[in-house]
Amino acid sequence: MNLFNIILRLHIAEQIFSFPKNISATQFNSLLRSKMGVAQAMEALTERAGLMKESLQKSQTITDNMVGILGSFDHRLSALETAMRPTQIRTHSIRRAHENIDKALKQAELILDQFDLSKKAEAKILRGPHEDLESYLEAIDQLRGTIKFFSNNKMFKSTATGVIGHAHNLLSKALSKLEDEFRQILQNYSKPMEPDRLFECLPSNLRPSTDGEGGGGKSHDPHQKSLENAIFTVPTVIPPRVLPLLHDLAQQMVQAGHQQQLFKTYRDTRAAVLEQSLKKLGVERLSKDDVQRMQWEVLEAKIGNWIHYMRISVKLLFAAEKKICDQILDGVESLRDQCFGEVTANSVAILLSFGEAIAKSKRSPEKLFVLLDMYEIMRELKPEIELVFGSQPCTEMKDSALNLTKRLAQTAQETFADFEEAVEKDATKTAVMDGTVHPLTSYVINYVKFLFDYQSTLRLLFQEFDSKDPDSELGAVTTRIMHALQNNLDGKSKQYKDAALTQLFLMNNVHYIVRSVRRSEAKDLLGDDWVQIHRRIVQQHANQYKRVSWAKPFHFQILQCLTVQSSGSGPVENSNISRASVKDRFKTFNSQFEELHQRQCQWTVPDSELRESLRLAVAEVLLPAFRSFLKRFGPMIESGKNPQKYIRFTPEDLERMLNEFFEGKTWSEPKR
């Protein structure tokens, strides 16, 4: 009995005798009978296990035999591999040879393709770029590709030297033709702009009027703000369809290293055209000496034109030049900015030189307004100047324009101060014979009125010099000018020998000043107090005129002729005065009134309202006195001989003649 059977039997016995404790007799008998059946089954199982063991032993024997057979196969395969190795080596060599042949064929095909493409490119280049520029540019690219192909392949480099040299020569010729083509196209489409075309690009209110005068500079527009939203249409200086061609040609020249040739061609062509456009417009180079020799009317017109030219140049011509330069030389920033700077440099210099000449010329009051106009246009154009000339090559031009703006402001401010001083020190000896408004007064007042058309410009000008309150400064300047004018008028009034005419002169001039201020924006700056004070001054001069002309005892004594008093304190009766004395008084009154009438009819009070009020004031003094005297003593004369010799005027005659006073009539022998 082997070990396996012993273990099996022990396991069965354990199962038989391992029953639970406290089991009943009935349960025990039943369990015992089941255990006995199991034992019989185990016997059958043992027999089967023996049979299985025998089968396993046979399988092991078969496995051992198969291992031996397979081992013999391994030895045979190893021998076979050794025998096949030379054949494998020969097969690999043949495969590599085929691959090398394929590569060689492909390389040969590439070379043949390059030769074929080069031949086609050569044919296109020999025909030139005129027929088909796009194909010509493709041919140049192909030549560059051919040179690169043979240069980068070392295996062809030694044998392809001739091919590379030929391609280089052909490329050089092609680029030379390309440069000629660029120059030809640029010149063909670069034409000076006609003034009419430029005017069409301006807002309607800046275009020339029907009389041929240019807009925008001849006179100041107090409503200049309307230009803030005005539309300026940048003109087309080269047709848009041509720009891509010029751009492609420029790119080819840059790739070939011909930047300097490109720069020179572009600069020379466009600069000349731009200068011709300005010349057609009317721009001319003028020096400081040229400006000094000009008559003021001529110079004023040229300044107005210059303002117009500056606006057209910056907003239209220079903007258009910048636009096409950016498009043609796109991608070559350094060359692009340099080209634009060189193209515009001389044109900018011509324009700014005139402004500099004006700013440096001898100052005079009449130049203030054109200086303000010039300053105003430079301020208006400042954003465009900084934008168009913002690149580094254009820095000098931009700085020159900004410096001119400051110089114009400085000259305008100095002219302002000169004017104030000139008003106070005006030594004009020409007196107005009729006591009317002096030319200096109307000149200064008109000057101040014009100044107020430039309020916004003056505020900017004061801010140039760090003024914190431009409105106060403008008011202070206006007050000083008015004060200087009044001081000068006081001096001029002393030229009159007749004190009444002195007062009339001052009354007329101060009244003109007050009326002008009240009707202008100067009132807001000078204030109501200033106006009221000077209205009272006008009234004071009117009262002084009446006093010295009609009521002053030691003057003509015309009213004394109409007054008869006794040696006592009251008037005398008619019986106490002789007829001869009454006749003498009438004769004296007649002669003095005729002299006053003749003299003061030549005087002038230009303001109708003031003139009527002054006549009324005189009539209120003279007519009641004359009527009273005539009523008392007229009958005494009328009862005698030749009464008309003494009573030459009626009250109505006097009133009519008073209405002829201050009309500025001319007599054959005017008297002062």
Secondary structure, DSSP 4 states (H G I P E B T S, - for coil): --HHHHHHHHHHHHHHS---SS--HHHHHHHHHHHHHHHHHHHHHHHHHHHHHHHHHHHHHHHHHHHHHHHHHHHHHHHHHHHHHHHHHHHHHHHHHHHHHHHHHHHHHHHHHHHHHHHHHHHHHHH-TTT-HHHHHHHHHHHHHHHHHHHH-HHHHTTTHHHHHHHHHHHHHHHHHHHHHHHHHHHHT--PPPHHHHHHTS-GGGS--TTSPPSSSSS--TTGGGGTT-------SS-TTTHHHHHHHHHHHHHTT-HHHHHHHHHHHHHHHHHHHHHHHT-----HHHHHHS-HHHHHHHHHHHHHHHHHIIIIIIHHHHHHHHHHTTT-HHHHHHHHHHHHHHHHHHHHHHHHHHHHSPP-TTHHHHHHHHHHHHHHHHHHHHHHT-SGGGHHHHHHHHHHHHHHHHHHHHHHHHHHHHHHH-------TT----HHHHHHHHHHHHHHHTHHHHHHHHHHTT-S-HHHHHHHHHHHHHHHHHHHHHHHHTT-S-HHHHHHHHHHHHHHHHHHHHTSTHHHHH-HHHHHHHHHHHHHHHHHHHIIIII-TTTT-TTGGG--B-SSSSBPPGGGS-HHHHHHHHHHHHHHHHHHHHHHHSSB--SHHHHHHHHHHHHHHHHHHHHHHHHHHHHHHHTSS-GGGT----HHHHHHHHTTTTB----SS---
